[in-house]
């Protein structure tokens, strides 16, 4: 029993003890990415019940929604070139995500007013495209921030050895995955609770649930903005996520 507790402590609780304040900015962006699935189910219901879009159209839209993720590497290079604006890039991604959520919230709250400007289908397309662009920008910045978050010296100013820094990088990456998992599990729990008994609800109550979920989802850009606002500028060469050396200009 003692050996089991020791193993759990060494492989799980040790991660919490290794957590540093400098790790928080990228971890908050990763947590926001984990929560991003909060509106996935309600979005599916909205398309099914209110838009009536064809399967062919939705398949094509899914392709365009995935396209930003295929451009992650070139976007990463662009981020390297303008690294001193990393905080602004996080805010830009959060703004696109928030705009996507507000569009859907507007369609659920006052569809008539939205359709007076553009058809509901076009608003939906804009929402679907904006969100992944925002998440890709934030994900690329967060990947680089994980490298920056690992200090080169200890509390006494002594330079850390290569093995120590490698261990801290591994810890940072693991904590990032934990943040995503925690966000995903939290989203699953919220969806289970919110959609319980929804099949017996009338139309007005369903719409109210959908609106509440999109309102709750606005915490996603808020969390990532907190991470972007707390990150600091660096002028030192960093090792990039693909193995190249990153040099961020002042």
Short mmCIF file of the C-alpha atoms (twelve columns), coordinates in Angstrom:
data_MODEL
# 
_entry.id   MODEL 
# 
loop_
_atom_site.group_PDB 
_atom_site.id 
_atom_site.type_symbol 
_atom_site.label_atom_id 
_atom_site.label_alt_id 
_atom_site.label_comp_id 
_atom_site.label_asym_id 
_atom_site.label_seq_id 
_atom_site.Cartn_x 
_atom_site.Cartn_y 
_atom_site.Cartn_z 
_atom_site.pdbx_PDB_model_num 
ATOM 1   C CA . UNK A 1   0.000   0.000  0.000   1 
ATOM 2   C CA . UNK A 2   2.831   2.332  0.892   1 
ATOM 3   C CA . UNK A 3   4.548   1.752  -2.444  1 
ATOM 4   C CA . UNK A 4   1.297   2.485  -4.299  1 
ATOM 5   C CA . UNK A 5   0.836   5.781  -2.453  1 
ATOM 6   C CA . UNK A 6   4.462   6.623  -3.143  1 
ATOM 7   C CA . UNK A 7   3.941   5.936  -6.880  1 
ATOM 8   C CA . UNK A 8   0.806   8.104  -6.964  1 
ATOM 9   C CA . UNK A 9   2.605   10.890 -5.136  1 
ATOM 10  C CA . UNK A 10  5.623   10.717 -7.462  1 
ATOM 11  C CA . UNK A 11  3.623   10.668 -10.715 1 
ATOM 12  C CA . UNK A 12  0.605   12.847 -9.891  1 
ATOM 13  C CA . UNK A 13  0.971   15.066 -6.819  1 
ATOM 14  C CA . UNK A 14  4.537   15.902 -7.779  1 
ATOM 15  C CA . UNK A 15  3.127   17.784 -10.797 1 
ATOM 16  C CA . UNK A 16  1.269   20.105 -8.465  1 
ATOM 17  C CA . UNK A 17  4.395   20.727 -6.401  1 
ATOM 18  C CA . UNK A 18  6.359   21.548 -9.566  1 
ATOM 19  C CA . UNK A 19  3.829   24.182 -10.633 1 
ATOM 20  C CA . UNK A 20  5.392   27.637 -10.985 1 
ATOM 21  C CA . UNK A 21  3.838   31.052 -11.370 1 
ATOM 22  C CA . UNK A 22  5.484   31.435 -14.797 1 
ATOM 23  C CA . UNK A 23  3.565   28.357 -15.989 1 
ATOM 24  C CA . UNK A 24  0.152   29.969 -15.452 1 
ATOM 25  C CA . UNK A 25  -0.154  32.110 -18.645 1 
ATOM 26  C CA . UNK A 26  0.100   29.185 -21.120 1 
ATOM 27  C CA . UNK A 27  -1.863  26.917 -18.770 1 
ATOM 28  C CA . UNK A 28  -4.782  29.355 -18.791 1 
ATOM 29  C CA . UNK A 29  -4.771  29.417 -22.585 1 
ATOM 30  C CA . UNK A 30  -4.729  25.604 -22.631 1 
ATOM 31  C CA . UNK A 31  -7.570  25.509 -20.099 1 
ATOM 32  C CA . UNK A 32  -9.606  27.786 -22.371 1 
ATOM 33  C CA . UNK A 33  -8.902  25.382 -25.252 1 
ATOM 34  C CA . UNK A 34  -10.217 22.517 -23.141 1 
ATOM 35  C CA . UNK A 35  -13.422 24.411 -22.408 1 
ATOM 36  C CA . UNK A 36  -13.904 25.207 -26.103 1 
ATOM 37  C CA . UNK A 37  -16.171 22.183 -26.584 1 
ATOM 38  C CA . UNK A 38  -18.830 23.674 -24.324 1 
ATOM 39  C CA . UNK A 39  -21.025 24.772 -27.244 1 
ATOM 40  C CA . UNK A 40  -20.414 21.764 -29.525 1 
ATOM 41  C CA . UNK A 41  -23.645 19.982 -28.599 1 
ATOM 42  C CA . UNK A 42  -25.824 23.086 -28.548 1 
ATOM 43  C CA . UNK A 43  -24.387 24.088 -31.928 1 
ATOM 44  C CA . UNK A 44  -25.473 20.750 -33.369 1 
ATOM 45  C CA . UNK A 45  -28.998 21.198 -31.996 1 
ATOM 46  C CA . UNK A 46  -29.151 24.728 -33.391 1 
ATOM 47  C CA . UNK A 47  -28.258 23.586 -36.914 1 
ATOM 48  C CA . UNK A 48  -30.719 20.714 -36.746 1 
ATOM 49  C CA . UNK A 49  -33.670 22.632 -35.328 1 
ATOM 50  C CA . UNK A 50  -33.302 26.159 -36.704 1 
ATOM 51  C CA . UNK A 51  -31.208 26.269 -39.880 1 
ATOM 52  C CA . UNK A 52  -32.049 23.121 -41.826 1 
ATOM 53  C CA . UNK A 53  -28.725 23.179 -43.697 1 
ATOM 54  C CA . UNK A 54  -27.962 20.215 -45.955 1 
ATOM 55  C CA . UNK A 55  -25.433 17.541 -45.054 1 
ATOM 56  C CA . UNK A 56  -23.402 18.462 -48.127 1 
ATOM 57  C CA . UNK A 57  -23.188 22.095 -47.059 1 
ATOM 58  C CA . UNK A 58  -22.203 21.162 -43.505 1 
ATOM 59  C CA . UNK A 59  -19.481 18.816 -44.781 1 
ATOM 60  C CA . UNK A 60  -18.014 21.635 -46.859 1 
ATOM 61  C CA . UNK A 61  -18.235 23.996 -43.904 1 
ATOM 62  C CA . UNK A 62  -16.411 21.458 -41.716 1 
ATOM 63  C CA . UNK A 63  -13.559 21.483 -44.239 1 
ATOM 64  C CA . UNK A 64  -13.190 25.255 -44.012 1 
ATOM 65  C CA . UNK A 65  -13.469 25.135 -40.225 1 
ATOM 66  C CA . UNK A 66  -10.553 22.671 -40.079 1 
ATOM 67  C CA . UNK A 67  -8.415  24.618 -42.552 1 
ATOM 68  C CA . UNK A 68  -6.941  27.021 -39.947 1 
ATOM 69  C CA . UNK A 69  -5.519  24.051 -38.016 1 
ATOM 70  C CA . UNK A 70  -3.655  22.846 -41.117 1 
ATOM 71  C CA . UNK A 71  -1.978  26.259 -41.259 1 
ATOM 72  C CA . UNK A 72  -0.680  26.047 -37.701 1 
ATOM 73  C CA . UNK A 73  3.011   25.731 -38.666 1 
ATOM 74  C CA . UNK A 74  3.150   28.790 -40.971 1 
ATOM 75  C CA . UNK A 75  1.132   30.732 -38.407 1 
ATOM 76  C CA . UNK A 76  3.718   29.646 -35.827 1 
ATOM 77  C CA . UNK A 77  6.496   31.129 -37.957 1 
ATOM 78  C CA . UNK A 78  4.548   34.374 -38.262 1 
ATOM 79  C CA . UNK A 79  4.115   34.450 -34.483 1 
ATOM 80  C CA . UNK A 80  7.893   34.052 -34.105 1 
ATOM 81  C CA . UNK A 81  8.438   37.159 -36.206 1 
ATOM 82  C CA . UNK A 82  6.105   39.294 -34.087 1 
ATOM 83  C CA . UNK A 83  6.670   37.578 -30.745 1 
ATOM 84  C CA . UNK A 84  6.891   40.821 -28.772 1 
ATOM 85  C CA . UNK A 85  3.167   41.222 -29.491 1 
ATOM 86  C CA . UNK A 86  2.261   37.813 -28.070 1 
ATOM 87  C CA . UNK A 87  -0.131  39.328 -25.541 1 
ATOM 88  C CA . UNK A 88  -1.938  41.157 -28.329 1 
ATOM 89  C CA . UNK A 89  -2.123  37.927 -30.337 1 
ATOM 90  C CA . UNK A 90  -3.840  36.160 -27.431 1 
ATOM 91  C CA . UNK A 91  -6.313  39.047 -27.198 1 
ATOM 92  C CA . UNK A 92  -6.874  38.871 -30.962 1 
ATOM 93  C CA . UNK A 93  -7.664  35.153 -30.741 1 
ATOM 94  C CA . UNK A 94  -9.951  35.760 -27.764 1 
ATOM 95  C CA . UNK A 95  -11.754 38.531 -29.660 1 
ATOM 96  C CA . UNK A 96  -12.454 36.237 -32.607 1 
ATOM 97  C CA . UNK A 97  -13.742 33.532 -30.267 1 
ATOM 98  C CA . UNK A 98  -15.931 36.012 -28.399 1 
ATOM 99  C CA . UNK A 99  -17.312 37.377 -31.683 1 
ATOM 100 C CA . UNK A 100 -18.174 33.841 -32.801 1 
ATOM 101 C CA . UNK A 101 -20.023 33.187 -29.544 1 
ATOM 102 C CA . UNK A 102 -21.836 36.542 -29.643 1 
ATOM 103 C CA . UNK A 103 -23.088 35.827 -33.162 1 
ATOM 104 C CA . UNK A 104 -24.673 32.575 -32.002 1 
ATOM 105 C CA . UNK A 105 -26.032 34.273 -28.905 1 
ATOM 106 C CA . UNK A 106 -27.585 36.940 -31.108 1 
ATOM 107 C CA . UNK A 107 -29.237 34.339 -33.333 1 
ATOM 108 C CA . UNK A 108 -30.752 32.675 -30.285 1 
ATOM 109 C CA . UNK A 109 -31.795 35.920 -28.582 1 
ATOM 110 C CA . UNK A 110 -33.139 38.036 -31.463 1 
ATOM 111 C CA . UNK A 111 -32.967 36.139 -34.742 1 
ATOM 112 C CA . UNK A 112 -35.188 38.663 -36.499 1 
ATOM 113 C CA . UNK A 113 -32.810 41.540 -35.843 1 
ATOM 114 C CA . UNK A 114 -29.839 39.462 -37.005 1 
ATOM 115 C CA . UNK A 115 -31.636 38.364 -40.186 1 
ATOM 116 C CA . UNK A 116 -32.448 41.983 -40.969 1 
ATOM 117 C CA . UNK A 117 -28.706 42.349 -41.628 1 
ATOM 118 C CA . UNK A 118 -27.754 38.918 -43.021 1 
ATOM 119 C CA . UNK A 119 -29.494 35.532 -43.394 1 
ATOM 120 C CA . UNK A 120 -29.134 33.235 -40.382 1 
ATOM 121 C CA . UNK A 121 -27.122 30.723 -42.413 1 
ATOM 122 C CA . UNK A 122 -24.493 33.333 -43.270 1 
ATOM 123 C CA . UNK A 123 -24.216 34.381 -39.643 1 
ATOM 124 C CA . UNK A 124 -23.712 30.737 -38.694 1 
ATOM 125 C CA . UNK A 125 -20.959 30.312 -41.297 1 
ATOM 126 C CA . UNK A 126 -19.166 33.377 -39.922 1 
ATOM 127 C CA . UNK A 127 -19.390 31.993 -36.402 1 
ATOM 128 C CA . UNK A 128 -18.056 28.567 -37.423 1 
ATOM 129 C CA . UNK A 129 -15.067 30.076 -39.283 1 
ATOM 130 C CA . UNK A 130 -14.115 32.722 -36.720 1 
ATOM 131 C CA . UNK A 131 -13.808 30.360 -33.743 1 
ATOM 132 C CA . UNK A 132 -11.107 28.004 -35.106 1 
ATOM 133 C CA . UNK A 133 -9.060  30.958 -36.373 1 
ATOM 134 C CA . UNK A 134 -9.069  32.359 -32.844 1 
ATOM 135 C CA . UNK A 135 -8.198  29.014 -31.269 1 
ATOM 136 C CA . UNK A 136 -5.321  28.407 -33.709 1 
ATOM 137 C CA . UNK A 137 -3.772  31.799 -32.936 1 
ATOM 138 C CA . UNK A 138 -4.016  31.149 -29.218 1 
ATOM 139 C CA . UNK A 139 -2.748  27.580 -29.494 1 
ATOM 140 C CA . UNK A 140 0.359   28.634 -31.446 1 
ATOM 141 C CA . UNK A 141 1.157   31.369 -28.919 1 
ATOM 142 C CA . UNK A 142 0.569   29.012 -25.990 1 
ATOM 143 C CA . UNK A 143 2.931   26.407 -27.485 1 
ATOM 144 C CA . UNK A 144 5.713   28.998 -27.577 1 
ATOM 145 C CA . UNK A 145 4.808   30.379 -24.149 1 
ATOM 146 C CA . UNK A 146 5.385   26.935 -22.605 1 
ATOM 147 C CA . UNK A 147 9.028   27.187 -23.654 1 
ATOM 148 C CA . UNK A 148 9.356   30.717 -22.348 1 
ATOM 149 C CA . UNK A 149 7.735   29.764 -19.042 1 
ATOM 150 C CA . UNK A 150 10.656  27.517 -18.031 1 
ATOM 151 C CA . UNK A 151 13.306  29.638 -16.258 1 
ATOM 152 C CA . UNK A 152 17.008  29.369 -17.052 1 
ATOM 153 C CA . UNK A 153 18.049  29.943 -13.427 1 
ATOM 154 C CA . UNK A 154 16.805  28.863 -10.005 1 
ATOM 155 C CA . UNK A 155 15.622  31.105 -7.180  1 
ATOM 156 C CA . UNK A 156 19.236  31.851 -6.176  1 
ATOM 157 C CA . UNK A 157 20.272  32.851 -9.681  1 
ATOM 158 C CA . UNK A 158 22.220  29.664 -10.415 1 
ATOM 159 C CA . UNK A 159 21.975  28.423 -14.007 1 
ATOM 160 C CA . UNK A 160 19.918  25.248 -14.240 1 
ATOM 161 C CA . UNK A 161 21.536  22.225 -15.810 1 
ATOM 162 C CA . UNK A 162 20.325  20.885 -19.146 1 
ATOM 163 C CA . UNK A 163 18.762  17.859 -17.455 1 
ATOM 164 C CA . UNK A 164 16.897  20.083 -14.980 1 
ATOM 165 C CA . UNK A 165 15.547  22.292 -17.756 1 
ATOM 166 C CA . UNK A 166 14.546  19.243 -19.789 1 
ATOM 167 C CA . UNK A 167 12.608  17.909 -16.792 1 
ATOM 168 C CA . UNK A 168 10.887  21.267 -16.290 1 
ATOM 169 C CA . UNK A 169 9.947   21.421 -19.976 1 
ATOM 170 C CA . UNK A 170 8.416   17.937 -19.678 1 
ATOM 171 C CA . UNK A 171 6.512   19.046 -16.575 1 
ATOM 172 C CA . UNK A 172 5.247   22.160 -18.356 1 
ATOM 173 C CA . UNK A 173 4.014   20.119 -21.329 1 
ATOM 174 C CA . UNK A 174 2.329   17.601 -19.013 1 
ATOM 175 C CA . UNK A 175 0.586   20.352 -17.046 1 
ATOM 176 C CA . UNK A 176 -0.614  21.810 -20.332 1 
ATOM 177 C CA . UNK A 177 -2.260  18.513 -21.272 1 
ATOM 178 C CA . UNK A 178 -3.744  18.266 -17.771 1 
ATOM 179 C CA . UNK A 179 -5.262  21.747 -18.186 1 
ATOM 180 C CA . UNK A 180 -6.880  20.695 -21.474 1 
ATOM 181 C CA . UNK A 181 -8.216  17.470 -19.923 1 
ATOM 182 C CA . UNK A 182 -9.612  19.317 -16.888 1 
ATOM 183 C CA . UNK A 183 -11.375 21.793 -19.162 1 
ATOM 184 C CA . UNK A 184 -12.791 18.991 -21.335 1 
ATOM 185 C CA . UNK A 185 -14.068 17.022 -18.337 1 
ATOM 186 C CA . UNK A 186 -15.639 20.140 -16.866 1 
ATOM 187 C CA . UNK A 187 -17.409 20.825 -20.160 1 
ATOM 188 C CA . UNK A 188 -18.736 17.266 -20.299 1 
ATOM 189 C CA . UNK A 189 -20.151 17.595 -16.788 1 
ATOM 190 C CA . UNK A 190 -21.795 20.942 -17.560 1 
ATOM 191 C CA . UNK A 191 -23.389 19.574 -20.737 1 
ATOM 192 C CA . UNK A 192 -24.762 16.543 -18.882 1 
ATOM 193 C CA . UNK A 193 -26.306 18.759 -16.219 1 
ATOM 194 C CA . UNK A 194 -27.664 21.383 -18.623 1 
ATOM 195 C CA . UNK A 195 -29.202 18.936 -21.100 1 
ATOM 196 C CA . UNK A 196 -30.784 16.678 -18.494 1 
ATOM 197 C CA . UNK A 197 -34.455 16.273 -19.393 1 
ATOM 198 C CA . UNK A 198 -34.198 18.622 -22.376 1 
ATOM 199 C CA . UNK A 199 -36.286 16.290 -24.541 1 
ATOM 200 C CA . UNK A 200 -39.334 17.044 -22.333 1 
ATOM 201 C CA . UNK A 201 -38.864 20.815 -22.535 1 
ATOM 202 C CA . UNK A 202 -40.887 23.138 -24.734 1 
ATOM 203 C CA . UNK A 203 -39.250 25.265 -27.412 1 
ATOM 204 C CA . UNK A 204 -38.832 28.370 -25.240 1 
ATOM 205 C CA . UNK A 205 -37.110 26.428 -22.451 1 
ATOM 206 C CA . UNK A 206 -34.739 24.782 -24.942 1 
ATOM 207 C CA . UNK A 207 -33.746 28.138 -26.387 1 
ATOM 208 C CA . UNK A 208 -33.133 29.432 -22.870 1 
ATOM 209 C CA . UNK A 209 -30.773 26.492 -22.194 1 
ATOM 210 C CA . UNK A 210 -28.950 27.151 -25.465 1 
ATOM 211 C CA . UNK A 211 -28.541 30.833 -24.607 1 
ATOM 212 C CA . UNK A 212 -27.247 30.009 -21.137 1 
ATOM 213 C CA . UNK A 213 -24.581 27.729 -22.602 1 
ATOM 214 C CA . UNK A 214 -23.378 30.401 -25.020 1 
ATOM 215 C CA . UNK A 215 -23.321 32.939 -22.192 1 
ATOM 216 C CA . UNK A 216 -21.287 30.517 -20.089 1 
ATOM 217 C CA . UNK A 217 -18.951 29.955 -23.034 1 
ATOM 218 C CA . UNK A 218 -17.947 33.634 -22.929 1 
ATOM 219 C CA . UNK A 219 -15.694 32.643 -20.035 1 
ATOM 220 C CA . UNK A 220 -13.426 30.981 -22.637 1 
ATOM 221 C CA . UNK A 221 -11.995 34.196 -24.124 1 
ATOM 222 C CA . UNK A 222 -11.944 35.723 -20.639 1 
ATOM 223 C CA . UNK A 223 -9.694  32.943 -19.314 1 
ATOM 224 C CA . UNK A 224 -7.330  33.123 -22.273 1 
ATOM 225 C CA . UNK A 225 -7.160  36.931 -21.957 1 
ATOM 226 C CA . UNK A 226 -6.087  36.515 -18.337 1 
ATOM 227 C CA . UNK A 227 -3.276  34.276 -19.559 1 
ATOM 228 C CA . UNK A 228 -2.308  36.659 -22.345 1 
ATOM 229 C CA . UNK A 229 -2.388  39.663 -20.032 1 
ATOM 230 C CA . UNK A 230 -0.102  38.042 -17.469 1 
ATOM 231 C CA . UNK A 231 2.573   36.849 -19.917 1 
ATOM 232 C CA . UNK A 232 5.741   38.936 -20.057 1 
ATOM 233 C CA . UNK A 233 8.086   39.923 -22.883 1 
ATOM 234 C CA . UNK A 234 11.309  38.019 -23.456 1 
ATOM 235 C CA . UNK A 235 14.343  38.927 -25.509 1 
ATOM 236 C CA . UNK A 236 16.267  35.693 -25.061 1 
ATOM 237 C CA . UNK A 237 16.644  32.914 -27.633 1 
ATOM 238 C CA . UNK A 238 14.217  30.083 -26.963 1 
ATOM 239 C CA . UNK A 239 13.983  26.565 -28.274 1 
ATOM 240 C CA . UNK A 240 10.941  26.306 -30.555 1 
ATOM 241 C CA . UNK A 241 8.255   23.626 -30.413 1 
ATOM 242 C CA . UNK A 242 9.544   22.077 -33.635 1 
ATOM 243 C CA . UNK A 243 13.148  21.974 -32.439 1 
ATOM 244 C CA . UNK A 244 14.379  25.189 -34.086 1 
ATOM 245 C CA . UNK A 245 15.875  28.076 -32.125 1 
ATOM 246 C CA . UNK A 246 13.434  30.923 -31.602 1 
ATOM 247 C CA . UNK A 247 14.937  34.397 -31.296 1 
ATOM 248 C CA . UNK A 248 12.376  36.982 -30.339 1 
ATOM 249 C CA . UNK A 249 13.332  40.550 -31.204 1 
ATOM 250 C CA . UNK A 250 13.038  43.318 -28.601 1 
# 
